[in-house]
Amino acid sequence: RSSKSISNKRSKKRKSSIKFKKYKEYYNRCYDDNFIINYNKNIIKMDEINKDDTERYGINKIEAKKFINEQLSVVRQNSAKDLIDNTIYLSYSELNTIVEKLVIKLYKENIFDLDNIYLYVGKPCKSYYIMAILFMKYVYKHGLNPPKYFIKNIENKLIHEINGKPLIIIDDISYSGTQLNGFLYKIYESNKKYSNIFILLTVLNTVSKNVISNFTVRDKYSRRIKVPLPYKLIYLD
């Protein structure tokens, strides 16, 4: 065997090893295999902690009035009162009901690759993670095809790797829509042709809906224009 042949084989093996290492690093950054492993203990803990949540976590009227009176001016007091008056407390049981309806609506009204579903779960300290757990609760309850891949971080490489397969993103409340719009725009920038994304929202208002429903981009003349959201926004009417 020639030394050149041995050298070429070693070089290929080294390149293959480096390529595998890089992919593994990327996989560990973007995929969360522990999500489904920890699902059972997490949903049990969530259901137990939030038992009888309406009485424990409802808006405290005495504290709310104190908050309003502590404001330094009439204008601020009026703003504080407006905030309290327009704040709706959503109990854990109510949240469960909404999520269940959203899950049923998603699977009933949309056709997608049921064998290769991606679910964005984010980090354990974020609301996306909690909502993803509730999402799985009702997927299992109704015997629906569960997601196969759980995503904790979205990168350009991931968007191209998904390559048109369904990606589900579920969040709790969108106040202004700005944060979610920015998050979705990064995905849009990564791959403008990829549109098989389903965004489930438990609560949104007219303002947040309008913000989420469009991207602001620049045309070839550098003018700012609105581009309709290419993804499916799912909520309860």
Salt bridges, closest charged atoms under 4 A:
ASP47 OD1 - LYS137 NZ 3.27
GLU48 OE2 - LYS51 NZ 3.25
ASP85 OD2 - LYS81 NZ 2.72
GLU100 OE2 - LYS141 NZ 2.96
GLU100 OE2 - HIS142 NE2 2.72
GLU155 OE2 - ARG29 NE 2.70
GLU189 OE2 - LYS192 NZ 3.14
ASP219 OD2 - ARG223 NE 2.78
